[in-house]
Structure formats: structure tokens, C-alpha cells
Amino acid sequence: MNLPEKRILTRIPLGEVPRGAVMLVWRGQRIMIESLRDISNSGISFSLNEQVGVSERISIEYNDSNVRLEVFGRVAWCGKSQSAASEKQHPGAFLMGVELMSPMMLFAVLPKG
């Protein structure tokens, strides 16, 4: 998926997290985020295997042995992933961008790339 760059805030690449440590919560479902991409002062982008509608209210949960964190937001964009070389690092059928209410709380606990 090639979206035109609209952010004016710096994106920070994220590192690997243990499988299942980051979940999207939407309409009572917990959906595993396949791969984190980046985070900024306004939101986060990632890959997953479910399509979620734009403007849907969601939350993102992070759990590890020391921290449990839930942040709230809304889907800014979601589209099918293309098999471009750059997307091979981020498996998942869909790419999603989420505008978060408290992105820096999540930023504090996620590994940076």
C-alpha cells in the first residue's frame, strides 16, 4: 500500500515485540497486531490480518512481564498491504494508521527500531 505522506511529525521506527504482546481491541474483539511499523507524537502504524473501518474507535493493549498498558484512539486509515519489498518486513494483509489519544505512553514502553 503506497499512501501519500501526510504527516508533518517525525515517525520513529519501532523494533520487534514478542508475538501477542500488542493487540488491537475493536468491537469487543482482541486482534493480534502482526508487525509494528512506526510511531509519532500523534499516532502509530502497523500491520494486521483484519480490516477495520476508518474512524472506528479502538484501543491498543501492550502486555509484557512488567507492564500492562491500554491506549485509546481512532483508525485514521486502513488498506490492503501490497507485496512491495518494503512491506516484506511488515507481514499482514492490511496496513493501518491509528490516531492515538496518548501516543507517548505507548512510545515509552515499545522498543525502538
SVG drawing of the C-alpha trace seen along z (x, -y; Angstrom):
<svg xmlns="http://www.w3.org/2000/svg" viewBox="-18 -19 34 34">
<polyline fill="none" stroke="black" stroke-width="0.4" points="0.0,0.0 1.5,-3.3 -0.2,-6.2 0.9,-9.8 2.9,-11.2 0.6,-13.5 2.3,-13.6 4.4,-16.5 5.5,-14.9 8.6,-12.7 8.0,-9.0 10.1,-6.8 10.6,-3.2 9.7,-0.5 11.6,2.7 10.3,6.2 8.0,7.1 7.1,10.6 4.2,12.1 0.9,11.4 2.3,8.6 0.4,5.9 -3.3,6.3 -5.9,4.1 -9.3,4.1 -12.2,3.4 -15.9,4.1 -15.1,6.5 -12.5,8.4 -8.9,8.7 -6.9,8.8 -3.1,9.6 -1.0,6.9 1.3,8.7 4.0,6.1 4.6,2.6 5.9,0.1 6.4,-3.4 5.1,-5.8 4.9,-9.6 3.6,-12.3 0.1,-11.7 -0.2,-8.0 1.1,-4.6 1.1,-2.4 1.2,1.4 0.1,4.5 -2.6,6.9 -4.8,9.5 -8.2,7.8 -9.6,4.8 -11.1,2.1 -13.1,-0.9 -11.8,-4.4 -12.9,-6.5 -13.7,-3.4 -12.8,-3.9 -10.3,-1.3 -7.7,-0.7 -4.3,0.8 -3.1,3.1 0.5,3.7 1.4,6.5 4.7,7.9 6.0,9.3 6.4,5.8 3.8,3.6 0.2,3.6 -0.9,0.6 -4.0,-0.3 -4.3,-3.5 -7.3,-4.7 -7.6,-6.1 -9.4,-6.1 -8.5,-4.5 -7.1,-7.2 -6.5,-4.9 -6.6,-1.2 -5.8,0.5 -4.6,3.7 -0.9,4.4 1.0,4.7 3.8,7.2 6.4,4.4 9.9,5.2 9.5,2.7 6.3,4.4 8.0,7.8 9.4,6.6 5.8,6.0 3.7,9.1 -0.1,8.8 -2.9,8.4 -3.7,4.8 -1.7,1.7 -3.3,-0.6 -2.7,-4.0 -4.2,-5.0 -4.5,-8.4 -3.9,-7.9 -5.1,-9.9 -1.8,-9.2 0.8,-8.0 3.8,-8.9 2.6,-6.4 2.8,-3.7 6.1,-5.1 7.6,-4.8 7.2,-1.0 7.8,0.1 11.2,1.0 12.6,-1.5 14.0,-0.2"/>
</svg>
